[in-house]
Amino acid sequence: MENNPSVAALAGKLPVTLSMKELNGNEKFYRFSEQFPSRDKAVGEIHKGDIMLYDSSYVVVFYKDFPTSYRYTPPGHIENPEGLEEALGSGNVDIHWQK
């Protein structure tokens, strides 16, 4: 995880299990009711294992690589994303987050 205000705010929610929804065949997302500090930037490309904050309240886990024009605040990355797509499956999934 990065060392930034977004990560610090998200870490304050841990441990937590989030019911993450499938979107576009390449990501799982969860929308928090509150907004987190963010510094969105054009990332250009998404990589399998990227964890991003979108629009200050959506936490997104990506399981495929692809180009993007969207802007994100990057809180972190899964170090070994091999098998991530298979582990997450094709529908909604509960993901347990902890420190």
FIFIVO-219797 format. One record per residue: x, y, z of N, C-alpha, C in turn; residue in one letter. Coordinates in pm, whole numbers, plus 50000, padded with zeros to 5 digits. Example, Ala and Ser with C-alpha at 12.3 -4.5 7.8 and 13.67 -1.06 7.14 Angstrom:
BEGIN
513194943150780512304955050780513204967050780a512854977550708513674989450714512905000350787s
This chain:
BEGIN
500844988250000500005000050000500895012450000m500355022849940501045035749935500975042450072e501795052450092501765060450214501135073850178n499795074650189499105087050156497815088050238n497175099650239495965101550319494815092050282p494725088150157493675078750114493835065450186s495065060350188495345047550251495105048450401v495525059450463495315061150607493825060950641a493005067550561491565067850585490945054050563a491365047250457490855033850431491285024050540l492515025450587493025016450692492225017850820a491655029650842490815031650960489535023350957g489175017950845487985009450829488284994650852k489564991150858489954977050866489934971651007l489684958851026489324949050924487854950550884p487564947250758486194948250707486024938450590v484824933250577484484925050461483554933250373t483954935250248483184943350155482524934450050l481254936650027480534929749919480784937649791s481724932649712482174939949593481434935049470m481004944549388480224941549269481124940249146k480724931449057481404929548928481084941048835e482074945448757481844955748657482784953648539l482224953648420482974953548294483844941348268n483714930948346484534919048324486004921048353g486334931748432487734934048464487974939748604n486884941648680487054947948811485924944148907e486234945949037485254944949144485304958249217k484124963449257484114976349325483164976249443f483454985349537482574987749651482495002849671y481285007949694481105022349718480845024649866r481745032049930481545036350068480565047950071f479865049550181478905060550194479615073850214s480845073650263481605086050282482685087250175e483255099150167484345101550072485665101450147q486705097050077488045096450132488915107150065f489985111250132490905120650067491415114349936p491505122349832491965116749705492785127049629s493645121749544494435129749450494405122149318r493275123249250493095115949125494105120249020d494545110448943495455113348832495125103948718k495465108048599495285099448480496375088848486a495975076248501496955065548514497325059448379v496455061048278496755056048144496525041248125g497025033248218496865018748211496515013148348e495685003048346495354995348466496084982048453i496624977348565497314964448566496614954948663h496614942348627496034932148714496644933548854k495764934448955496224936049092496194950349142g495914959949054495814973949098494614975549190d494814983049297493744987149387493655002249371i492495007149335492325021349308491145027149385m491235040049413490135047649468489585056149354l488285054849328487645062249220486585071549278y486575083849233485555093649272485445094949423d486545093549493486675095549638485915085649726s485075077049669484305067949756484245053549707s484775050749589484745037149535486125030749548y486185019049610487405011049612487255000549503v488264999649417488194990849302489414981649301v489164968649277490234958849257490134954249113v491224955949039491244952048898491924938448883f491344930148796491924916948776492314914348630y492344924948549492844924048411493604936848378k494514935948282495234947648231494424953948118d494414967248112493764974248001494094989148007f494014996147893494205010647892492945017547947p493125029348005491985036748059492195051748048t491105058848032491155073548034490615078948167s490185070048256489665074248386490785078848477y490405086648577491345091748675491105084748809r492195080848876492115073549001493155078849100y492915075949227493925077449330494405063149359t495695060449337496185046749355496645043849499p495815036749578496245033249714497245021749720p497225012649621498155001549630498004991549518g498714980349534498754969949432498944956549501h498274946249451498474932749501499784927549443i500714923649529502054920149486502114908249392e501324897949415501344886149330499924883549281n499524889949169498134888849123497834876249040p498794866949029498534854648954497354847249018e496404843248938495234836048987494154845049044g494374858249040493394867549097492054866849025l492094866448892490854865848814490044853348850e490714842148860490034829748895489494830149038e490254836049129489844836849270488614845749288a488534856449212487414865749226486164860849154l486324852749050485164847448979484504857748889g483344854048834482704862548734481564871148789s481184869248913480084877048970480534885449087g479574889649167479874897249288480614888249387n481404894349475482224886549567482424894349697v482534887249807482894893349935484404892349950d485054903649978486494904049998486764909250138i487544901550213487914905450349489224913350342h489204925350397490374934250399490874935150542w492184933850558492784935350690494184940950678q494684945750790496044951450791497074940450789k
